[in-house]
Each structure stands twice: as structure tokens, then as C-alpha cells.
Amino acid sequence: IIARFDSISQLIVLVSIALSGLGLLVGGIGVMNIMLVSVTERTKEIGIRKALGARKGDIIIQFLTEAVTLTGAGGLLGILIAVLVTLIVGKLVPSLPSAVPPGALAAGFGVSVGIGIFFGTWPAVKAARLDPVEALRYE
């Protein structure tokens, strides 16, 4: 019985990891699309910044900071919801051990910020490569 239970638990863990990975991929693509739209809408602003002397690195940092802020806020919201659900489950079913390890909280926030950096890099580089003259003409 214990061997059967272990095999079922391993299958549940694998399915959970696969679903989480798929969710992160979809979320990352969503963040990338949002950032690409942001670059397109702010083309004139990018042109003005570059014309005033902003370097490529300054533009990249600006858009990466925006992406990390977006995903970091989402990560914090997800952590808050997970902790609340864990507390509710602990109150409803006292015999079920429910604790949130601090390492899991740090890992969750770290992964969300990492997703922002990974999927925000391409839009940030695209913004940094814009020609200032063409960007100022853009409407």
C-alpha cells in the first residue's frame, strides 16, 4: 500500500510541475506581449530619451524594471493568496499539517522576478535599438 501511495504521489508531483511550467510559460508570453505593446505605445518617449542622451543600457534598464515590477507584483499577490488559502485549510482541517516554508515564499518570488527578466529582455532590447530620429517621427 505504501509503495502504491508513493507512486501516486510522485505522479501528482510530476503533473503539478508540468502544469506550473505551462502556466509560467503562458504568463511569461503574456508579460512579453504587454511589454511589446508598451514599447510600441511609448516609441516617441523612447526617441525623446535617446535624443536627450539616454544610452541603450538606460532604455533596457527602464523596460526591464517595468517588467520585473509587473511580475514581482504578481508574484507577491500569488504568495498572499497561497498563504491565505493555507491558513484557511489549516483552520478548516486542523488534523492536516499546513505550514508555509519561508524557502517556498522566496522561491516563488524569485521565479516570478526571473520570469520578468527572461521574458522582458527582448522587448527591452527592441526598445533600446530604436533609431531616435525614426522614433520621433513615429505616430
Secondary structure, 3 states (H helix, E strand, C coil): CHHHHHHHHHHHHHHHHHHHHHHHHHHHHHHHHHHHHHHHHCHHHHHHHHHCCCCHHHHHHHHHHHHHHHHHHHHHHHHHHHHHHHHHHHHHCCCCCCCCCHHHHHHHHHHHHHHHHHHHHHHHHHHHCCCHHHHHHCC
